[in-house]
Amino acid sequence: MIDWDESTFILVGQSLVDGHLPYVELWDNKPPGAFVPFALTILLAGRHIIAIRLLGAACVLASAYLTFLIGRRLWGSRAGVLAAVMSVVFASLTPGGQPTMTETLAMVPVMAALAILIMCRHGAGTGFAAGLLLSLATLVRTNLVCLLVVGGIDLLIRSAARDRARVARLVASYALGALLPPVLVGAPYLVTGTWRILVESAIVAPLYYADLERGPGAALGALLATLAQYHLAIFIGFLGGTVLTTRHWTTQVGPQRGQTLLLYACVAAVTGSMIFGGPFYRHYVIQIVVFLALISGHFYSTLLRHRHVRPVIVLLAVGLAFPAWVLAAAYWDLGTKTLRGDQDVVYQLADYLRAENVRREPIYLLDYHLVYWLTETKPLSRVVTHPSNIVRESVLEVAAAPGATRESEMTRLLEMHPLFIVKKANTGYVDAHPETKTILEQALGRDYELVRNIRGALVYKRKADRLSEARPAPPLEVRAPGAPPRFARGQPG
């Protein structure tokens, strides 16, 4: 179960370990903090995918513990335990929940900040810690900047009765905590004169990505479909908990009302960022699972307290049936292959390329790009750190050159004459663009020969006598001075 986003994070993390700032040697449109946990894990444990997965598991468990603390504070120990367990189960059952993803990493500082805001007395130290943690989360997932706003508003509202001097100190400490991480991250880029790369990659590129043509209606539909398929039990629990909260609103004391409102504000803010923030992918839901689990814990603990055990069992069984079946089928397949001694195609590819490319000449992986890491090679250019970036013209504007197109970049890469090119029979992101596909197919037919088919991974090797026959790349379409970068719409993620 290897996810290509996770593979990209690993590659950039390894580049960071090798002494290169994110975006300078290898590139992805995630904020720079997304790669640091991967780099630290590689630095400590080496090139082992199990260590990367243990990082993700540790983050899920840390988030669950913080979820327990918050649930216990708001609704009692039973609610806290149920919320923690459901956060682990449903985060793991989410599509993309098995690899280590940025959503999983970001929820640790988010839940730590939420625990501080709910459980600690508001003061300068609280404000600083909350701002720092939410800023760290934003440096892992850009859309979580919405929680930085929510946290600041929460501090202001719940501190409004204090004198102005104390409120000013609280706001200043929160702002200082929020500013510290981006200042520390930006300092190396300023020192090395690469700050423009940071701005274009971490700020400009995600803004164009958010403007891709998949409207909020489509994103909302995809979100609801994902919740219905994989998170039905906690979605129902969330609705039930909301009903309970509304019914008992007048009996809650002032602080508990504020703390409950903070939870709902977080749900609304993160959900809104997913709906209005560009294309939606199902693993994004991990960002709201902990909040849904918290409110669900309140609902199910209330049912159990009133001895309504059967409805709880039925709801959880129905809600878990489909995602558990999907995950169990995947692990059954994995277990069967393991017992037969079958390696994953990624490891088979890595073994083959290590043996056939002893000198570590350049290779081009249109699929299975974790093999770069396993064979200690690197992508042909920073553009294709994530293979599908080659068809995203919004990315090419930043990571390649102004005016770069899919066709010109594919031609440029093929003119580097990589020793091996690896692709699936059907590489969807290329096949969706006929002109780019034609350039690739012509080069494969002219300059390469198919030497191996490893479980559907087609391995092409360069013909020794065809090095001088590549066509020149078409000229770049350089935009006029001051014109905004052109970006493509509706491209795959």
PEHUUR-V503729 format. One record per residue. RES is the residue in one small letter. PSI is psi in whole degrees, 0 to 359 (999 if undefined). OMEGA is omega in degrees with one decimal (* if undefined). D_LAST is the distance of its C-alpha to the last C-alpha in Angstrom with 2 decimals. Layout:
res={RES/RES}
psi={PSI/PSI}
omega={OMEGA/OMEGA}
d_last={D_LAST/D_LAST}
This chain:
res={m/i/d/w/d/e/s/t/f/i/l/v/g/q/s/l/v/d/g/h/l/p/y/v/e/l/w/d/n/k/p/p/g/a/f/v/p/f/a/l/t/i/l/l/a/g/r/h/i/i/a/i/r/l/l/g/a/a/c/v/l/a/s/a/y/l/t/f/l/i/g/r/r/l/w/g/s/r/a/g/v/l/a/a/v/m/s/v/v/f/a/s/l/t/p/g/g/q/p/t/m/t/e/t/l/a/m/v/p/v/m/a/a/l/a/i/l/i/m/c/r/h/g/a/g/t/g/f/a/a/g/l/l/l/s/l/a/t/l/v/r/t/n/l/v/c/l/l/v/v/g/g/i/d/l/l/i/r/s/a/a/r/d/r/a/r/v/a/r/l/v/a/s/y/a/l/g/a/l/l/p/p/v/l/v/g/a/p/y/l/v/t/g/t/w/r/i/l/v/e/s/a/i/v/a/p/l/y/y/a/d/l/e/r/g/p/g/a/a/l/g/a/l/l/a/t/l/a/q/y/h/l/a/i/f/i/g/f/l/g/g/t/v/l/t/t/r/h/w/t/t/q/v/g/p/q/r/g/q/t/l/l/l/y/a/c/v/a/a/v/t/g/s/m/i/f/g/g/p/f/y/r/h/y/v/i/q/i/v/v/f/l/a/l/i/s/g/h/f/y/s/t/l/l/r/h/r/h/v/r/p/v/i/v/l/l/a/v/g/l/a/f/p/a/w/v/l/a/a/a/y/w/d/l/g/t/k/t/l/r/g/d/q/d/v/v/y/q/l/a/d/y/l/r/a/e/n/v/r/r/e/p/i/y/l/l/d/y/h/l/v/y/w/l/t/e/t/k/p/l/s/r/v/v/t/h/p/s/n/i/v/r/e/s/v/l/e/v/a/a/a/p/g/a/t/r/e/s/e/m/t/r/l/l/e/m/h/p/l/f/i/v/k/k/a/n/t/g/y/v/d/a/h/p/e/t/k/t/i/l/e/q/a/l/g/r/d/y/e/l/v/r/n/i/r/g/a/l/v/y/k/r/k/a/d/r/l/s/e/a/r/p/a/p/p/l/e/v/r/a/p/g/a/p/p/r/f/a/r/g/q/p/g}
psi={79/123/138/338/315/319/321/317/321/317/315/323/318/321/322/318/324/359/13/132/147/142/340/309/311/158/140/161/17/156/159/331/342/333/343/314/324/318/315/320/316/319/322/324/352/193/73/119/331/326/322/319/325/326/312/317/319/321/319/316/321/317/320/319/317/324/318/315/317/315/319/320/320/318/6/167/320/316/321/316/314/317/317/314/315/327/320/312/310/336/323/328/349/139/125/4/346/315/172/112/164/329/317/316/317/333/342/305/329/311/328/318/318/320/320/315/327/323/341/150/135/124/187/318/318/314/316/313/317/316/318/312/316/329/320/319/320/329/354/318/110/323/342/3/336/326/333/321/314/315/319/317/320/316/318/313/314/356/10/332/349/169/159/325/318/321/319/319/321/313/317/319/321/315/320/315/321/328/334/310/312/328/315/322/320/337/313/328/323/318/321/1/24/25/332/323/318/312/313/322/318/342/306/309/314/329/319/324/320/342/8/153/72/102/172/330/315/320/318/317/317/322/312/322/319/316/319/323/317/344/31/318/317/337/317/318/323/315/317/318/325/319/315/316/318/317/325/17/318/340/353/144/163/307/321/325/313/319/321/318/324/318/311/326/322/316/312/317/313/320/316/321/329/324/318/3/19/199/141/134/147/331/348/333/337/331/339/356/315/323/318/320/321/310/327/322/321/315/309/327/326/317/316/324/329/16/31/69/318/313/324/314/316/313/316/320/315/317/331/345/305/306/325/323/316/313/320/320/319/316/328/316/317/317/320/315/322/317/329/352/13/128/155/150/328/317/326/317/315/317/317/314/328/320/325/349/61/326/1/49/161/141/160/115/108/342/166/44/358/339/330/313/317/334/4/40/180/157/156/325/165/338/317/28/313/117/323/351/338/341/3/101/338/323/318/326/325/312/341/279/151/130/356/142/169/316/315/323/321/318/316/317/318/333/349/352/56/147/319/146/131/132/162/165/322/106/98/317/333/318/335/352/93/321/319/318/319/316/315/313/321/319/319/318/328/316/355/160/143/119/343/142/106/93/48/350/113/122/117/137/140/135/132/333/12/18/331/9/11/146/150/151/144/153/148/144/88/129/159/152/132/350/142/151/142/141/149/154/148/28/156/153/999}
omega={-177.2/-177.7/-174.1/171.5/177.5/178.7/178.8/178.9/179.0/-179.2/-179.9/176.3/177.0/177.7/177.1/176.2/-179.5/174.7/-178.3/176.3/174.5/178.2/-175.9/178.1/177.1/-167.4/166.3/-174.5/175.2/178.4/-170.6/-179.7/-179.5/-172.8/-174.7/178.7/177.0/179.3/-180.0/179.3/178.3/180.0/-176.9/-170.7/-179.4/-175.4/-179.8/-178.0/178.9/178.4/177.1/179.7/176.7/173.9/178.6/179.7/178.8/179.6/177.6/-179.4/177.6/177.3/-179.9/179.3/178.0/175.7/177.0/-178.8/-179.4/179.5/178.5/-179.7/-174.8/-169.8/177.1/-173.9/-179.1/178.2/179.5/180.0/179.8/-179.9/-179.1/-179.4/-179.1/178.3/178.3/-175.3/-172.6/170.6/-179.3/-178.0/177.6/171.9/-173.9/-179.0/179.3/173.8/175.4/-174.6/-179.6/178.2/179.8/-179.2/-173.0/-175.2/178.1/176.8/177.9/-177.6/175.8/177.3/179.5/177.9/178.4/-178.8/-177.3/-169.5/-174.5/175.5/-176.2/176.3/-177.1/179.4/177.8/-179.9/-179.4/-177.8/-179.8/178.3/179.6/-176.6/180.0/174.9/176.2/177.4/179.3/177.6/174.1/177.5/-174.0/-176.6/-178.5/171.2/177.2/179.2/174.5/176.6/-179.5/179.8/178.1/178.7/179.2/178.9/-179.4/-176.1/-174.8/176.6/-173.4/-176.8/-178.3/177.8/-171.9/-178.3/-179.8/177.3/179.1/178.0/179.8/179.8/-179.4/-179.8/178.1/179.7/179.6/177.7/-179.2/-177.0/-173.4/-178.6/179.3/176.9/-179.9/178.9/-176.7/-175.4/-179.8/179.2/176.9/-178.6/-176.2/178.1/-178.8/-175.0/178.0/177.6/178.4/-177.9/-178.4/-173.9/-174.0/-176.8/-174.9/-176.6/177.5/178.4/176.7/177.3/179.8/-176.9/178.1/-169.0/166.3/-168.5/-179.5/178.5/178.7/179.5/178.9/178.3/179.0/178.1/-179.5/178.2/178.5/178.4/-179.0/-177.5/-168.4/-173.1/-174.4/-176.0/-179.1/175.1/175.0/178.3/176.4/178.8/178.4/177.4/177.7/176.6/178.7/-179.7/179.8/-178.0/-175.1/-175.5/-175.8/-179.2/179.9/176.2/-174.7/-178.5/-179.1/176.1/179.9/-179.9/177.7/177.3/178.2/177.6/-178.3/177.2/177.5/178.0/-177.8/-177.1/-177.8/177.6/177.9/179.9/178.1/-177.0/-174.7/-174.3/178.7/-178.1/-178.8/173.8/-166.4/-179.4/175.6/-175.4/178.2/-176.8/178.7/-178.3/-176.6/179.2/176.6/179.7/179.0/-177.7/174.4/177.8/175.8/-177.6/-175.5/177.2/176.3/177.3/-179.6/179.1/177.4/175.0/174.1/-174.0/-175.4/178.2/178.8/-179.6/-178.5/-178.6/-179.8/-179.9/179.4/-178.0/-177.2/-171.0/-175.0/-178.2/179.4/177.9/179.6/-178.5/179.6/178.6/179.6/-179.8/175.5/178.4/179.3/179.9/179.1/179.1/179.8/179.7/177.2/-177.8/179.8/173.2/171.5/-177.0/179.5/-178.3/175.8/176.4/-178.9/179.3/-178.2/-176.4/175.0/-178.1/-174.1/-177.4/-174.9/-178.1/179.0/173.7/-178.9/175.0/-179.6/-178.7/175.5/174.7/176.0/-171.9/170.0/179.6/174.6/-176.7/-176.2/-179.7/179.5/171.0/-177.0/176.8/-179.8/177.5/-178.6/179.6/-173.1/169.4/164.9/-170.1/-174.5/179.1/-176.3/178.5/179.3/-174.3/173.0/177.0/-178.0/177.8/-176.4/-170.8/179.5/-179.3/174.9/-180.0/178.8/179.0/177.2/-175.1/-179.0/-179.0/176.5/178.2/-179.4/-179.4/-178.3/177.1/174.4/176.2/176.8/-178.0/178.6/168.6/-178.2/177.5/170.4/176.1/176.6/176.9/-166.7/-174.8/174.5/-178.4/-179.7/-178.3/-170.7/-177.6/177.6/178.6/-179.6/178.2/-179.9/-176.9/178.4/178.6/178.9/-179.4/-175.7/-168.9/-172.6/172.5/178.9/-176.0/-177.8/171.0/-177.1/178.3/176.7/175.7/-176.6/-177.6/178.1/178.7/-178.5/173.9/-175.2/-174.3/-175.0/-174.1/-171.5/-172.0/179.7/178.9/176.7/178.8/175.6/-179.7/178.4/176.7/-175.4/-178.0/179.2/179.3/177.8/179.9/179.4/177.3/176.9/179.6/-178.3/-177.8/173.1/-177.4/-178.0/-179.9/*}
d_last={18.10/16.03/12.43/10.60/9.65/13.38/14.36/12.96/14.92/17.86/17.94/18.03/20.48/22.64/22.67/23.94/26.57/27.57/28.37/25.48/23.96/20.18/18.67/21.97/21.68/18.10/15.16/12.08/11.30/12.71/16.39/19.06/20.36/17.36/18.72/22.38/22.72/21.27/23.68/26.57/25.99/25.97/29.01/30.87/29.96/28.90/26.29/26.18/23.11/25.47/26.03/22.36/22.39/25.68/24.20/21.75/24.71/26.91/24.56/24.38/28.18/28.77/26.80/28.82/32.06/31.38/30.50/33.86/35.72/34.37/35.01/38.47/39.29/38.38/39.48/41.19/40.63/39.83/37.01/35.72/35.83/34.13/31.34/30.82/30.80/28.40/25.97/25.97/25.83/23.07/20.83/21.32/20.79/17.44/14.57/13.48/16.96/18.52/16.76/17.40/14.61/15.00/15.73/18.59/19.96/19.94/21.90/24.93/25.88/24.98/27.36/29.91/30.00/30.35/33.14/34.92/34.74/36.04/38.52/39.96/42.40/40.90/42.18/41.23/40.05/37.93/36.36/35.66/34.10/31.90/30.70/30.10/28.08/25.86/25.33/24.34/21.77/20.37/20.20/17.90/15.75/16.21/16.14/19.17/21.32/22.23/24.20/26.01/27.29/28.17/30.06/32.02/33.01/34.08/36.28/37.86/38.63/40.10/42.09/43.43/46.89/47.45/49.25/47.43/47.88/46.18/43.29/42.94/42.92/40.27/37.98/38.67/37.96/34.64/33.65/34.87/32.86/29.68/30.36/31.35/27.99/26.41/29.79/29.93/26.40/27.17/30.60/29.71/27.73/30.78/33.14/31.33/30.77/26.97/26.39/24.76/21.97/21.49/21.57/19.18/16.60/17.03/17.91/17.25/13.71/12.41/14.58/13.08/9.51/11.34/12.92/10.24/11.97/11.28/14.56/16.00/17.60/14.54/13.21/16.78/17.08/14.12/15.61/19.05/18.13/16.73/19.90/22.10/20.89/20.60/22.50/25.25/28.06/27.00/25.90/29.40/30.86/29.21/30.74/34.02/34.07/33.52/36.51/38.60/37.76/38.77/41.96/43.07/42.04/45.65/46.71/44.21/45.56/44.15/42.08/40.43/39.44/37.76/35.95/34.76/33.62/31.62/29.70/28.96/28.03/25.42/23.98/23.99/22.53/19.55/18.91/19.21/16.77/14.08/15.18/15.68/13.14/10.28/7.48/8.76/7.94/11.28/11.96/12.34/15.62/17.17/17.96/20.39/21.76/24.56/25.69/25.76/27.60/30.14/31.13/31.09/33.41/35.80/35.80/36.32/38.87/40.80/40.92/42.16/44.70/46.15/46.18/43.61/42.37/41.70/39.16/37.19/37.20/36.23/33.32/31.92/32.54/30.86/27.86/27.45/28.19/24.85/22.60/25.50/25.92/22.31/22.54/26.09/25.23/22.62/25.23/27.95/26.19/25.63/29.28/30.62/29.03/30.35/33.81/33.80/33.00/29.67/27.30/23.54/22.34/20.93/24.47/26.15/24.18/25.07/28.70/28.92/27.50/29.69/32.67/31.97/30.74/33.40/33.34/29.60/29.01/25.54/23.10/19.71/17.28/14.48/14.00/15.72/15.57/17.44/20.36/20.62/21.66/23.95/25.65/25.94/24.37/21.69/18.93/20.51/19.18/17.28/14.61/13.51/13.84/10.20/10.66/7.64/8.78/11.58/10.18/9.04/12.55/12.26/11.72/14.48/16.79/16.84/16.43/18.35/20.74/21.26/21.00/19.08/17.37/15.27/18.66/20.63/18.36/18.25/22.01/22.58/20.99/22.97/26.08/25.98/27.08/25.38/27.71/25.15/21.92/20.10/17.69/17.47/19.46/16.42/13.36/11.08/8.87/12.38/14.28/12.58/14.38/18.02/19.51/17.25/17.82/21.51/21.83/20.48/22.70/25.68/25.47/25.23/28.17/30.21/29.77/28.63/29.89/28.30/30.07/28.44/26.33/25.42/24.31/22.01/20.96/22.66/24.35/25.68/28.39/29.59/32.96/35.52/37.14/34.16/33.31/34.89/33.45/29.98/29.55/29.24/26.01/26.21/27.06/24.49/24.44/25.54/25.24/28.43/29.51/28.23/25.64/22.24/19.31/17.78/14.12/12.13/11.23/9.13/6.59/3.81/0.00}
